[in-house]
């Protein structure tokens, strides 16, 4: 769990301030996200590591008793069955150091979130074209 009161400037700084077990699991999550969506921009948003790709893609953080991966509501609806053991809300995926998210599942989550973001962006562009004509 992040311990300093100052907000991290980047993901490396965030990861310096978590326990070694959390760091190991979150670094693995970070690598998997980057591999699943290499064009995603890594940022800090709401004090957490986050990824942007045609909008916000995902965030992750360490809490006192668990870690969390957060995505936009609705962007992972297709994965509900696979996420059942980890979900605590429609956009929160909880896991622990002892039972991290499987890489394959993270890859599916990120790819689906990227697809949903791209689709949402296309819909916005089409709506603008329609209203401007």
N, C-alpha and C positions, 0 to 999 in steps of 0.2 A: 504494500500500500504506500502511495506517495506520502512522504513525511515532511517535506519542507513547506513553509507557508508561501514561498514565492512560486509563481507559475513557471513551469519549464519553458525554455525558448525553442526547444526542438525535441525530437523523440529520444535521441541519445541522452539528453539531460534528464528527461522523464525517467528513463530506464535506470539511470544511476541511483535513483532515489527509491527503488523498490527492493524487496528482499532478493537474495540470490535465486531462490526457487521461482519467484514471480518473474524475475528478469529472464531466466532460462525459458520459461513458458511463453512470455510475451515476445521475446526475440524470435522464437520459432514462429509465433503467430505473425509477426512482422514480416519475416522472410516469405511465409506462405502467401500473405496478402500481396507483397511486391511481385512475387512470381505469378500469381493469378491475374494481376492487373498491372503490368510493368509501367504503363503510362500514367498511373495514379500519382498524384502529387502528395507527398507526405507533409503534414502540417500539425500544428497544435490547435485544437478547437475545444472550447470549454475546459481548458486545462488538461486535455487528454490527447494522446496520439490519435491522429485522424488521417483519412485518405480522401482525396477529392478526384473525381473523374466524372465530368459532365454533371457536377453537383457533388454533394457530400456522399461518400461511398460507405464509410464505416469508421467507427471509433473503437478504441479499447482502453481498458484501465484495470488497475488492481485495487481491490477493496480489502477490508480487514479479513473477511472469511472466504472470498471468492474473487475471481476476475470476471470481467464482462466484455463482450463484443456487442456493439450497438450498430444497428443499421436502420435505414428509414423504414417506418411502418409500411407494411404491405409488400416491400421489395423481396421478401423471402417466403411469401405465402406458399409457393410451390414446394418448399422444403419442410413444411410443417411436420410431417411424419418423422423425418430424420432428426429434426431438432427437438422433438418431444422431451427427451431426457435433459435438455439444457435450457429450455425456454422458461422465462418467468414473466414475460409480457410479449406483445406482438412484435417488439423491436429489440428486446434484450435477450441476449444469449449468455447464460452464466456457466462458468466452468471453474475448476479448481486446479491448483498446482498438481495435485495427485491424479486428477482426471481431466487433462487438457482436451480441448477440441481436436478431433482427428484432422490432419492436414487435408484429406480429401473433402471433408465436410466444409472446412474453411474455404477451400478453393471453390466449391459449388456456391457457397454463400456470396463470396466476392464476385464471382462471374455473374450470378443472378442479379446482384445489386447493380453491377456495372451495366448489365443489359437493361434493367429497369430505368436507370438514370438516363441512358442513351435514348430509350423510348420516350421518356418524359420530355426530354429536350426536343426531340423531333415533333412531338405533339404541340409544344409551345411555339415552335417555329411555324408549324402549319396553321395554328390558330392566329398568329400575327399576320400571316399572309392573307388569310380569309378576312380578317377585320380591316386590313389596309386596302383591300380591293374594292 
